[in-house]
């Protein structure tokens, strides 16, 4: 209630209930809330509003002196009488922390002494809550975080996460102080203070405590559901500030809790969306968490949750975001070879193949998952299985014609064509015997129409890359003219721009072209060279692109694999 609302207050002029009844009604509500203070207000604010209300009651009782001017004067007088807030500095923060420690200890002592008599410890709990609210100011001063650690307040704060009263840290922010202390913008204000705080939190196994706390919260209660959401925000902030803690967090029970929450039979809500987001973050560039998820049958959980979108589109943009997060998590997991086998055994290929046929929003992401599952020598089993489940009938229509309804999923034409060409290239690399013959025969069907499409894509991306190369060359000449030095970072930037223009797709197309030309099917080989000659193409250009591809291949693989793969590609080129 602000001053304007107080001034516009119109008391009921009718018969009044006796004061005892008024007090009883108010007291009943307070009792039912366990004596809790009004949400979002400090003790001082509440006292001020109570005083203002008392002033109004006085004005109401004496109608002769109850005009608005006098009420306003009374409020102004109160403002003038209020002492100025003390400046917050190191000594005041120390005093605050020591008060918090004392009140926390006293509350703990009384709860142990009188476990069945809340009246005995309720006042100490309110006092504890008051000091926690005062300590929120520390969250705005990351350079003083070291005091929390030095005075052992972090340990006490972590202890409150297992406090019997789940509301003790929920005013005005569920797990408020912890949430504000770990706010990512605040953490970056003082890297040194943030490092000290995060170290202390991790030493106290903060993630394990947060997970235990989430286990005991009931999401049917709105405040407790908000508590889970804000707990996940704390974890996200810490993971963003220090990505290395993802492995530790996953091992401290977070991975298990996330999987359990994602597969829980509950209506879709903000917490499920947030869980999918945190899961995707944990799995990003981290083989340890990927392995842990695989061991916990997490691949099956992801596939079960995604199967809902096989025949139905997400109902809301938020649900679509969750679907994309789960797909991203699955793609990350498939970077680990052992998870490819789990994906195969969990019939992930069949699900992705069905999604491609159903033409729903999940189709684009299913294509990406297949690409991740079949790439490299570790994808051999998945490539063979994909042909066995008649996947060639699904993938080649997508190769022949890029779908138009991709804007809804935010996927570009280039991304689609890259995934399709990558899947075909992976199959050409990995398939043996009968399955390989079935794949190669596809290029002879309908008067080699798939070879024609391949060559159409070749010239499309060749032109795009050549235009990018011209722009880059122009910029290089200009830099030399100005006397600027071309360093490695600039070269990397130029290479990334060439990739954006479609260099990688062009490399995949040339690889497919070279593979099918060396397949022993003269009809296919002749068609490739015929179209190259007709459109002014050059074998020399294809060889140059393949040489560049061979140099960049096998990133992150062993030297032995790189050498063998490069030799194989060079042999294919020599016979082209």
Buried (B, 14 or more C-beta within 10 A) or exposed (E): EEEEEBEEBEEEEEEEEEEEEEEEEEEEEEEEEEBBBBEEBBBEEEEBBEEBEEBBEBBBEEEEEBEEEBBEEBBEEEEEEEEEEEEBEEEBBBEBBEBBBEBBEBBBEBBEEEEEEEEEBBEBBBBBBBBBBBBBBBBEBBEBBBBBBEBEBBBBBBEBBEBEBBBBBBBBBBBBBBBBBBBBEBBEEBEEBBBBBBEBBBEBBBBBBBBBBBEEBEBEEEBBBBBBBBBBBBBBBBBEBBBEBBBBBBBBBBBBBBBEBBBEEEEBEBBBBBBBBBBBBBBBEBBBBBBBBBEBEBBBBBBEBBBEBBEEBBEEEBBBBBBBBBBBBBBBBBBBEBBBBBBBEBBBBBBBBBBBBBEBBBBBBBBBBBBBBBBBEBBBBBBBBBBEBEBBEBBBEBBEEBBEEBEEBEBEEBBBBBBBBBBBBBBBBBBEEEBBEBBBEBBBEEEBBBBBBBBEBBBBBBEBBEEBBEEBEEBBEEEEEEEEEEEEEBEEEBEEBBBEBBBBBBBBBBBBBBBBBBBEBEEBBEBBEEBBEEEEBEBEBBBEBBEBBBEEBBEEEEEEBBEBBBEEBEEBBEEB
